[in-house]
Amino acid sequence: MWEEHGVAVDFAVRKRILETMRAQFNAHVYYHMDDSDMNRHYAILAGFAFLPVDTATGEPWTLYDGEPSPR
């Protein structure tokens, strides 16, 4: 999906293994995009910059529609 819209992504991973992936891939910056304070907390602990998903509203590469994700 991202490639289709010209967004370069080196990897995507579930949050529970962010630290493991960070150790395996050398990058200048690591981002985690999600919608909760808990996910912000764990992303920052793993050394990732956190992007709130609602900041991507309207971008062609996201399916986020402004509604909270079901829990």
Gaussian input, Z-matrix of N, CA and C with variables (Angstrom, degrees):
# hf/3-21g

backbone

0 1
 N
 C     1     B1
 C     2     B2     1     A1
 N     3     B3     2     A2     1     D1
 C     4     B4     3     A3     2     D2
 C     5     B5     4     A4     3     D3
 N     6     B6     5     A5     4     D4
 C     7     B7     6     A6     5     D5
 C     8     B8     7     A7     6     D6
 N     9     B9     8     A8     7     D7
 C    10    B10     9     A9     8     D8
 C    11    B11    10    A10     9     D9
 N    12    B12    11    A11    10    D10
 C    13    B13    12    A12    11    D11
 C    14    B14    13    A13    12    D12
 N    15    B15    14    A14    13    D13
 C    16    B16    15    A15    14    D14
 C    17    B17    16    A16    15    D15
 N    18    B18    17    A17    16    D16
 C    19    B19    18    A18    17    D17
 C    20    B20    19    A19    18    D18
 N    21    B21    20    A20    19    D19
 C    22    B22    21    A21    20    D20
 C    23    B23    22    A22    21    D21
 N    24    B24    23    A23    22    D22
 C    25    B25    24    A24    23    D23
 C    26    B26    25    A25    24    D24
 N    27    B27    26    A26    25    D25
 C    28    B28    27    A27    26    D26
 C    29    B29    28    A28    27    D27
 N    30    B30    29    A29    28    D28
 C    31    B31    30    A30    29    D29
 C    32    B32    31    A31    30    D30
 N    33    B33    32    A32    31    D31
 C    34    B34    33    A33    32    D32
 C    35    B35    34    A34    33    D33
 N    36    B36    35    A35    34    D34
 C    37    B37    36    A36    35    D35
 C    38    B38    37    A37    36    D36
 N    39    B39    38    A38    37    D37
 C    40    B40    39    A39    38    D38
 C    41    B41    40    A40    39    D39
 N    42    B42    41    A41    40    D40
 C    43    B43    42    A42    41    D41
 C    44    B44    43    A43    42    D42
 N    45    B45    44    A44    43    D43
 C    46    B46    45    A45    44    D44
 C    47    B47    46    A46    45    D45
 N    48    B48    47    A47    46    D46
 C    49    B49    48    A48    47    D47
 C    50    B50    49    A49    48    D48
 N    51    B51    50    A50    49    D49
 C    52    B52    51    A51    50    D50
 C    53    B53    52    A52    51    D51
 N    54    B54    53    A53    52    D52
 C    55    B55    54    A54    53    D53
 C    56    B56    55    A55    54    D54
 N    57    B57    56    A56    55    D55
 C    58    B58    57    A57    56    D56
 C    59    B59    58    A58    57    D57
 N    60    B60    59    A59    58    D58
 C    61    B61    60    A60    59    D59
 C    62    B62    61    A61    60    D60
 N    63    B63    62    A62    61    D61
 C    64    B64    63    A63    62    D62
 C    65    B65    64    A64    63    D63
 N    66    B66    65    A65    64    D64
 C    67    B67    66    A66    65    D65
 C    68    B68    67    A67    66    D66
 N    69    B69    68    A68    67    D67
 C    70    B70    69    A69    68    D68
 C    71    B71    70    A70    69    D69
 N    72    B72    71    A71    70    D70
 C    73    B73    72    A72    71    D71
 C    74    B74    73    A73    72    D72
 N    75    B75    74    A74    73    D73
 C    76    B76    75    A75    74    D74
 C    77    B77    76    A76    75    D75
 N    78    B78    77    A77    76    D76
 C    79    B79    78    A78    77    D77
 C    80    B80    79    A79    78    D78
 N    81    B81    80    A80    79    D79
 C    82    B82    81    A81    80    D80
 C    83    B83    82    A82    81    D81
 N    84    B84    83    A83    82    D82
 C    85    B85    84    A84    83    D83
 C    86    B86    85    A85    84    D84
 N    87    B87    86    A86    85    D85
 C    88    B88    87    A87    86    D86
 C    89    B89    88    A88    87    D87
 N    90    B90    89    A89    88    D88
 C    91    B91    90    A90    89    D89
 C    92    B92    91    A91    90    D90
 N    93    B93    92    A92    91    D91
 C    94    B94    93    A93    92    D92
 C    95    B95    94    A94    93    D93
 N    96    B96    95    A95    94    D94
 C    97    B97    96    A96    95    D95
 C    98    B98    97    A97    96    D96
 N    99    B99    98    A98    97    D97
 C   100   B100    99    A99    98    D98
 C   101   B101   100   A100    99    D99
 N   102   B102   101   A101   100   D100
 C   103   B103   102   A102   101   D101
 C   104   B104   103   A103   102   D102
 N   105   B105   104   A104   103   D103
 C   106   B106   105   A105   104   D104
 C   107   B107   106   A106   105   D105
 N   108   B108   107   A107   106   D106
 C   109   B109   108   A108   107   D107
 C   110   B110   109   A109   108   D108
 N   111   B111   110   A110   109   D109
 C   112   B112   111   A111   110   D110
 C   113   B113   112   A112   111   D111
 N   114   B114   113   A113   112   D112
 C   115   B115   114   A114   113   D113
 C   116   B116   115   A115   114   D114
 N   117   B117   116   A116   115   D115
 C   118   B118   117   A117   116   D116
 C   119   B119   118   A118   117   D117
 N   120   B120   119   A119   118   D118
 C   121   B121   120   A120   119   D119
 C   122   B122   121   A121   120   D120
 N   123   B123   122   A122   121   D121
 C   124   B124   123   A123   122   D122
 C   125   B125   124   A124   123   D123
 N   126   B126   125   A125   124   D124
 C   127   B127   126   A126   125   D125
 C   128   B128   127   A127   126   D126
 N   129   B129   128   A128   127   D127
 C   130   B130   129   A129   128   D128
 C   131   B131   130   A130   129   D129
 N   132   B132   131   A131   130   D130
 C   133   B133   132   A132   131   D131
 C   134   B134   133   A133   132   D132
 N   135   B135   134   A134   133   D133
 C   136   B136   135   A135   134   D134
 C   137   B137   136   A136   135   D135
 N   138   B138   137   A137   136   D136
 C   139   B139   138   A138   137   D137
 C   140   B140   139   A139   138   D138
 N   141   B141   140   A140   139   D139
 C   142   B142   141   A141   140   D140
 C   143   B143   142   A142   141   D141
 N   144   B144   143   A143   142   D142
 C   145   B145   144   A144   143   D143
 C   146   B146   145   A145   144   D144
 N   147   B147   146   A146   145   D145
 C   148   B148   147   A147   146   D146
 C   149   B149   148   A148   147   D147
 N   150   B150   149   A149   148   D148
 C   151   B151   150   A150   149   D149
 C   152   B152   151   A151   150   D150
 N   153   B153   152   A152   151   D151
 C   154   B154   153   A153   152   D152
 C   155   B155   154   A154   153   D153
 N   156   B156   155   A155   154   D154
 C   157   B157   156   A156   155   D155
 C   158   B158   157   A157   156   D156
 N   159   B159   158   A158   157   D157
 C   160   B160   159   A159   158   D158
 C   161   B161   160   A160   159   D159
 N   162   B162   161   A161   160   D160
 C   163   B163   162   A162   161   D161
 C   164   B164   163   A163   162   D162
 N   165   B165   164   A164   163   D163
 C   166   B166   165   A165   164   D164
 C   167   B167   166   A166   165   D165
 N   168   B168   167   A167   166   D166
 C   169   B169   168   A168   167   D167
 C   170   B170   169   A169   168   D168
 N   171   B171   170   A170   169   D169
 C   172   B172   171   A171   170   D170
 C   173   B173   172   A172   171   D171
 N   174   B174   173   A173   172   D172
 C   175   B175   174   A174   173   D173
 C   176   B176   175   A175   174   D174
 N   177   B177   176   A176   175   D175
 C   178   B178   177   A177   176   D176
 C   179   B179   178   A178   177   D177
 N   180   B180   179   A179   178   D178
 C   181   B181   180   A180   179   D179
 C   182   B182   181   A181   180   D180
 N   183   B183   182   A182   181   D181
 C   184   B184   183   A183   182   D182
 C   185   B185   184   A184   183   D183
 N   186   B186   185   A185   184   D184
 C   187   B187   186   A186   185   D185
 C   188   B188   187   A187   186   D186
 N   189   B189   188   A188   187   D187
 C   190   B190   189   A189   188   D188
 C   191   B191   190   A190   189   D189
 N   192   B192   191   A191   190   D190
 C   193   B193   192   A192   191   D191
 C   194   B194   193   A193   192   D192
 N   195   B195   194   A194   193   D193
 C   196   B196   195   A195   194   D194
 C   197   B197   196   A196   195   D195
 N   198   B198   197   A197   196   D196
 C   199   B199   198   A198   197   D197
 C   200   B200   199   A199   198   D198
 N   201   B201   200   A200   199   D199
 C   202   B202   201   A201   200   D200
 C   203   B203   202   A202   201   D201
 N   204   B204   203   A203   202   D202
 C   205   B205   204   A204   203   D203
 C   206   B206   205   A205   204   D204
 N   207   B207   206   A206   205   D205
 C   208   B208   207   A207   206   D206
 C   209   B209   208   A208   207   D207
 N   210   B210   209   A209   208   D208
 C   211   B211   210   A210   209   D209
 C   212   B212   211   A211   210   D210

   B1=1.4389
   B2=1.5322
   B3=1.3305
   B4=1.4550
   B5=1.5143
   B6=1.3202
   B7=1.4629
   B8=1.5241
   B9=1.3007
   B10=1.4616
   B11=1.5279
   B12=1.3457
   B13=1.4633
   B14=1.5278
   B15=1.3325
   B16=1.4573
   B17=1.5139
   B18=1.3283
   B19=1.4664
   B20=1.5250
   B21=1.3421
   B22=1.4667
   B23=1.5217
   B24=1.3198
   B25=1.4596
   B26=1.5206
   B27=1.3244
   B28=1.4579
   B29=1.5249
   B30=1.3304
   B31=1.4540
   B32=1.5232
   B33=1.2995
   B34=1.4627
   B35=1.5236
   B36=1.3269
   B37=1.4596
   B38=1.5213
   B39=1.2986
   B40=1.4612
   B41=1.5222
   B42=1.3173
   B43=1.4646
   B44=1.5205
   B45=1.3020
   B46=1.4749
   B47=1.5303
   B48=1.3319
   B49=1.4710
   B50=1.5273
   B51=1.3264
   B52=1.4601
   B53=1.5280
   B54=1.3145
   B55=1.4675
   B56=1.5171
   B57=1.3201
   B58=1.4622
   B59=1.5193
   B60=1.2964
   B61=1.4643
   B62=1.5247
   B63=1.3174
   B64=1.4648
   B65=1.5285
   B66=1.3125
   B67=1.4617
   B68=1.5362
   B69=1.3207
   B70=1.4657
   B71=1.5252
   B72=1.3392
   B73=1.4645
   B74=1.5133
   B75=1.3161
   B76=1.4478
   B77=1.5242
   B78=1.3219
   B79=1.4658
   B80=1.5282
   B81=1.3147
   B82=1.4725
   B83=1.5231
   B84=1.3181
   B85=1.4626
   B86=1.5303
   B87=1.3117
   B88=1.4579
   B89=1.5274
   B90=1.3180
   B91=1.4591
   B92=1.5219
   B93=1.3286
   B94=1.4573
   B95=1.5228
   B96=1.3260
   B97=1.4598
   B98=1.5202
   B99=1.3336
   B100=1.4614
   B101=1.5193
   B102=1.3441
   B103=1.4615
   B104=1.5237
   B105=1.3237
   B106=1.4658
   B107=1.5236
   B108=1.3334
   B109=1.4668
   B110=1.5189
   B111=1.3237
   B112=1.4619
   B113=1.5323
   B114=1.3174
   B115=1.4613
   B116=1.5233
   B117=1.3349
   B118=1.4734
   B119=1.5223
   B120=1.3234
   B121=1.4651
   B122=1.5297
   B123=1.3247
   B124=1.4634
   B125=1.5208
   B126=1.3131
   B127=1.4593
   B128=1.5281
   B129=1.3114
   B130=1.4682
   B131=1.5283
   B132=1.3375
   B133=1.4671
   B134=1.5297
   B135=1.3267
   B136=1.4696
   B137=1.5258
   B138=1.3363
   B139=1.4577
   B140=1.5244
   B141=1.3178
   B142=1.4619
   B143=1.5190
   B144=1.3208
   B145=1.4547
   B146=1.5271
   B147=1.3167
   B148=1.4614
   B149=1.5164
   B150=1.3243
   B151=1.4592
   B152=1.5186
   B153=1.3259
   B154=1.4622
   B155=1.5288
   B156=1.3107
   B157=1.4564
   B158=1.5307
   B159=1.3239
   B160=1.4630
   B161=1.5254
   B162=1.3281
   B163=1.4604
   B164=1.5197
   B165=1.3320
   B166=1.4621
   B167=1.5324
   B168=1.3175
   B169=1.4595
   B170=1.5226
   B171=1.3051
   B172=1.4566
   B173=1.5125
   B174=1.3290
   B175=1.4529
   B176=1.5197
   B177=1.3225
   B178=1.4706
   B179=1.5274
   B180=1.3415
   B181=1.4589
   B182=1.5216
   B183=1.3199
   B184=1.4580
   B185=1.5155
   B186=1.2958
   B187=1.4555
   B188=1.5177
   B189=1.3375
   B190=1.4653
   B191=1.5149
   B192=1.3304
   B193=1.4537
   B194=1.5225
   B195=1.3298
   B196=1.4550
   B197=1.5162
   B198=1.3212
   B199=1.4611
   B200=1.5393
   B201=1.3399
   B202=1.4814
   B203=1.5255
   B204=1.3159
   B205=1.4580
   B206=1.5198
   B207=1.3254
   B208=1.4696
   B209=1.5111
   B210=1.2976
   B211=1.4661
   B212=1.5015
   A1=110.25
   A2=117.01
   A3=118.98
   A4=111.57
   A5=117.03
   A6=121.40
   A7=110.75
   A8=115.59
   A9=122.23
   A10=111.80
   A11=116.52
   A12=121.71
   A13=113.20
   A14=116.53
   A15=120.80
   A16=115.74
   A17=117.45
   A18=120.87
   A19=107.78
   A20=116.02
   A21=120.72
   A22=109.67
   A23=116.89
   A24=122.52
   A25=107.73
   A26=116.29
   A27=119.87
   A28=111.60
   A29=117.31
   A30=120.47
   A31=109.07
   A32=116.00
   A33=123.42
   A34=106.73
   A35=116.34
   A36=119.62
   A37=110.11
   A38=116.13
   A39=120.77
   A40=110.00
   A41=115.95
   A42=120.72
   A43=114.28
   A44=118.38
   A45=118.88
   A46=112.79
   A47=117.54
   A48=119.10
   A49=111.88
   A50=117.34
   A51=120.78
   A52=111.70
   A53=117.89
   A54=120.62
   A55=111.48
   A56=116.78
   A57=121.06
   A58=110.65
   A59=116.71
   A60=120.70
   A61=111.52
   A62=116.24
   A63=119.89
   A64=110.33
   A65=116.64
   A66=121.02
   A67=111.90
   A68=117.37
   A69=121.06
   A70=114.03
   A71=117.46
   A72=121.27
   A73=110.10
   A74=116.83
   A75=121.59
   A76=109.15
   A77=115.84
   A78=120.58
   A79=108.58
   A80=115.16
   A81=119.94
   A82=110.98
   A83=115.83
   A84=120.98
   A85=108.68
   A86=115.29
   A87=122.60
   A88=107.53
   A89=117.34
   A90=122.09
   A91=110.57
   A92=115.03
   A93=120.69
   A94=106.53
   A95=116.37
   A96=121.56
   A97=108.51
   A98=115.74
   A99=120.14
   A100=108.56
   A101=115.43
   A102=118.99
   A103=115.23
   A104=119.04
   A105=117.77
   A106=111.86
   A107=114.78
   A108=120.25
   A109=111.23
   A110=117.44
   A111=120.32
   A112=110.02
   A113=116.91
   A114=119.93
   A115=111.52
   A116=116.86
   A117=120.47
   A118=109.25
   A119=116.38
   A120=122.22
   A121=111.24
   A122=116.91
   A123=120.32
   A124=112.58
   A125=117.87
   A126=120.26
   A127=110.57
   A128=116.18
   A129=120.56
   A130=110.44
   A131=117.48
   A132=120.04
   A133=112.09
   A134=116.45
   A135=121.35
   A136=112.17
   A137=117.96
   A138=120.80
   A139=114.58
   A140=116.45
   A141=121.41
   A142=110.56
   A143=116.63
   A144=121.06
   A145=106.29
   A146=117.13
   A147=120.73
   A148=109.63
   A149=115.88
   A150=122.36
   A151=108.56
   A152=117.83
   A153=118.87
   A154=109.59
   A155=116.51
   A156=121.03
   A157=111.61
   A158=117.74
   A159=118.57
   A160=113.18
   A161=117.89
   A162=119.28
   A163=111.16
   A164=117.11
   A165=121.58
   A166=111.72
   A167=117.61
   A168=119.88
   A169=109.89
   A170=115.64
   A171=120.22
   A172=114.60
   A173=117.87
   A174=119.87
   A175=108.50
   A176=117.84
   A177=119.23
   A178=114.02
   A179=118.31
   A180=120.66
   A181=113.50
   A182=117.20
   A183=119.22
   A184=110.45
   A185=115.29
   A186=120.22
   A187=110.97
   A188=116.51
   A189=120.69
   A190=109.71
   A191=116.86
   A192=120.94
   A193=113.16
   A194=117.55
   A195=121.37
   A196=114.02
   A197=117.61
   A198=121.19
   A199=109.01
   A200=116.82
   A201=118.71
   A202=110.43
   A203=115.57
   A204=119.11
   A205=109.66
   A206=117.78
   A207=119.30
   A208=110.82
   A209=117.79
   A210=122.04
   A211=109.12
   D1=-46.32
   D2=-178.24
   D3=-66.73
   D4=-43.21
   D5=179.55
   D6=-57.55
   D7=-39.87
   D8=179.56
   D9=-57.88
   D10=-28.20
   D11=-178.21
   D12=-109.33
   D13=14.55
   D14=175.05
   D15=76.36
   D16=21.98
   D17=178.03
   D18=-97.42
   D19=119.01
   D20=-179.42
   D21=-81.50
   D22=122.64
   D23=179.72
   D24=-127.90
   D25=125.63
   D26=177.87
   D27=-80.93
   D28=-34.36
   D29=176.41
   D30=-164.73
   D31=159.57
   D32=172.88
   D33=-133.90
   D34=141.69
   D35=-173.90
   D36=-153.36
   D37=154.53
   D38=175.59
   D39=-71.65
   D40=149.30
   D41=-172.41
   D42=-62.51
   D43=-26.71
   D44=-175.93
   D45=-68.48
   D46=-14.01
   D47=178.02
   D48=-123.35
   D49=28.68
   D50=179.66
   D51=-57.96
   D52=-46.93
   D53=-178.44
   D54=-61.42
   D55=-41.24
   D56=179.29
   D57=-62.12
   D58=-45.41
   D59=-179.22
   D60=-67.42
   D61=-38.66
   D62=178.88
   D63=-60.99
   D64=-37.51
   D65=179.10
   D66=-70.20
   D67=-25.00
   D68=-176.87
   D69=-92.21
   D70=-19.11
   D71=-176.93
   D72=-123.68
   D73=125.35
   D74=177.70
   D75=-88.72
   D76=122.19
   D77=179.60
   D78=-143.07
   D79=160.14
   D80=176.91
   D81=-74.13
   D82=-33.55
   D83=179.48
   D84=-149.80
   D85=147.04
   D86=179.14
   D87=-120.68
   D88=133.83
   D89=-179.48
   D90=-120.52
   D91=144.47
   D92=169.62
   D93=-128.02
   D94=125.17
   D95=179.98
   D96=-109.25
   D97=126.83
   D98=179.93
   D99=-161.47
   D100=-170.41
   D101=-171.81
   D102=-127.90
   D103=17.90
   D104=-178.90
   D105=-137.16
   D106=156.28
   D107=177.31
   D108=-65.35
   D109=-33.44
   D110=177.83
   D111=-62.94
   D112=-44.06
   D113=178.60
   D114=-66.73
   D115=-35.73
   D116=174.53
   D117=-58.80
   D118=-47.58
   D119=-179.02
   D120=-55.77
   D121=-51.69
   D122=-176.89
   D123=-70.87
   D124=-32.44
   D125=176.44
   D126=-64.50
   D127=-45.15
   D128=-179.96
   D129=-66.21
   D130=-40.86
   D131=176.03
   D132=-58.16
   D133=-34.50
   D134=-179.12
   D135=-84.69
   D136=1.12
   D137=177.93
   D138=86.75
   D139=19.74
   D140=179.29
   D141=-99.89
   D142=147.76
   D143=167.98
   D144=-78.18
   D145=142.27
   D146=-177.65
   D147=-105.15
   D148=131.70
   D149=175.16
   D150=-116.36
   D151=116.86
   D152=176.35
   D153=-63.60
   D154=132.76
   D155=-175.20
   D156=-59.87
   D157=-30.15
   D158=-178.46
   D159=-70.44
   D160=-10.87
   D161=175.48
   D162=-76.32
   D163=-10.03
   D164=-179.12
   D165=-100.95
   D166=5.95
   D167=179.87
   D168=-54.76
   D169=130.65
   D170=177.65
   D171=89.98
   D172=-10.89
   D173=177.23
   D174=-72.56
   D175=140.59
   D176=-176.15
   D177=-67.36
   D178=-19.55
   D179=-176.10
   D180=-92.56
   D181=3.67
   D182=177.90
   D183=-119.86
   D184=148.05
   D185=177.31
   D186=-98.48
   D187=4.37
   D188=-178.20
   D189=-61.36
   D190=129.33
   D191=-176.16
   D192=-112.74
   D193=12.23
   D194=178.55
   D195=90.31
   D196=-7.49
   D197=179.59
   D198=-93.36
   D199=144.38
   D200=176.47
   D201=-59.46
   D202=147.68
   D203=177.92
   D204=-73.46
   D205=145.98
   D206=177.85
   D207=-66.23
   D208=143.03
   D209=-179.17
   D210=-113.21

